[in-house]
Amino acid sequence: MAQSAAGMQGTGAPTAFADSAKKSGVATLVLMFLLYMLNYMDRNVMAAVAEQMKADLGLSDAQLGLLQTAFLVCVAGFALPVAFLVDRWSRRKGIALMAIAWSAATALTGFAGGLATLLVMRGLVGVGEAGFSSGGTAMLSAAFPEEKRAKVLGAFNASIPVGAALGTVLGGVLASRTGSWSTPFLVFAVPGVVLAIATFFLRDYKSVAGGAADGMGRAVATLVKVKTLRLTYVAFAMNVFVSSAMLAWLPVYLSRTYGLDLAAAGKKAGLVLVLALIGSPLGGFLGDRWSRVNPRGRALSAATTSALAAGLLAVALVLGSSSAGFACLVLWGILTTAYLAPGGAITQDVVHPGLRATSWGVCVLSMYLLGGAYSPVIVGAVSDATGDIGTALLVAPVAGLLASGLFLLASRTLPADRAKIGKVELVSE
């Protein structure tokens, strides 16, 4: 049952949810981490088996990119309505149902026999995963104190490189050993159902009405009026343009540029991606520490790491298969996720708790529709035209530099927008 925000401002006292969350916060973080990890295993396994799938089904690079784009477009299209629904209904129940749905679609992908079926199945995986990060971010934002928010979200987002690496490495190994690209999809579907059942038992806070924003349209209008959010949403879009392109094409790039077979390319890509495990917690730590001495700290942290990651990626692609090129690629892998925690914290810092999942839903919609959904197919098409995947990937660091500039602009408005949000009590569900 929704609780009104009226009379809840300015108390600053520990809430009923906060008291109980101390006991269940760690369990919430562990389960959200594992589900987000599996989320990225399921989405990134496509990159690991791309070459095998291309040969088996007669696909072009552009069509392989289109499969990733179909997935991302569905994530973007359903992210906002699903996020709004879980804000108004239940984050816990919504996440559990989504995990079951995307696991089923992942399993069915393994039975696809052509491009049309693959497009449908990947789209359904996207629908299932669309609102997960929104619900998980909102639950974790409530389960831990605000001053620890970026660090907690850093730990949460550290699951992305772990999942991407496991999806790439295990997907390549399973496909190579069994001789079938279908095997990883079938195997990866099983743990999603198990984790979904466990999620039903987590503690959550009751839905809290976000002021006057009772409908989805009014909720979105409330959010986009906040300049800090507008800039942050587009900054995320530019960075996700980079990550979507690299997740889709990194194994292929390594295979073609370094002359590696499927399994070896997957392992090398996995090494780059798993090292990004350092970047997300590091970004959260830096964002929280910087914000203690400067109210603009979280945005400045995201701007700085975005710029460094873009520069390293550009140098890595120019240097190609040299040792120095791979070293820069590894350093890029470490820093590429460092913006996620401070940037994600900003999407929660400047909104009412009743709009937290919705705020992240708008961010997801923005990040894919304004960049991430198109980068795999753009890179694939440029690769077809130029015959060089390395040249095609050079569009990615340009987007990363744009992200840095947008976060820098957001830092100017963050303190004032954050001050407008008062204290709101949350009650355990």
ZIPE-V564856 format. One line per field, one symbol per residue. ss: DSSP state (H for helix, E for strand, C for the rest). A space follows every 10 residues. Layout:
# ZIPE-V564856
ss: ???
This chain:
# ZIPE-V564856
ss: CCECCCCCCC CCCCCHHHHH HHHHHHHHHH HHHHHHHHHH HHHHHHHHCH HHHHHHHCCC HHHHHHHHHH HHHHHHHHHH HHHHHHHHCC HHHHHHHHHH HHHHHHHHHC CCCCHHHHHH HHHHHHHHHC CHHHHHHHHH HHHCCHHHHH HHHHHHHHHH HHHHHHHHHH HHHHHHHHCC CCHHHHHHHH HHHHHHHHHC CCCCECCECC CCCCCHHHHH HHHHCCHHHH HHHHHHHHHH HHHHHHHHHH HHHHHHHHCC CHHHHHHHHH HHHHCCHHHH HHHHHHHHHH HHHCCCHHHH HHHHHHHHHH HHHHHHHHHC CCHHHHHHHH HHHHHCCHHH HHHHHHHHHC CCHHHHHHHH HHHHHHHHHH HHHHHHHHHH HHHHHHCCHH HHCCHHHHHH HHHHHHHHHH HHHHHHHHHC CCCCCCCEC
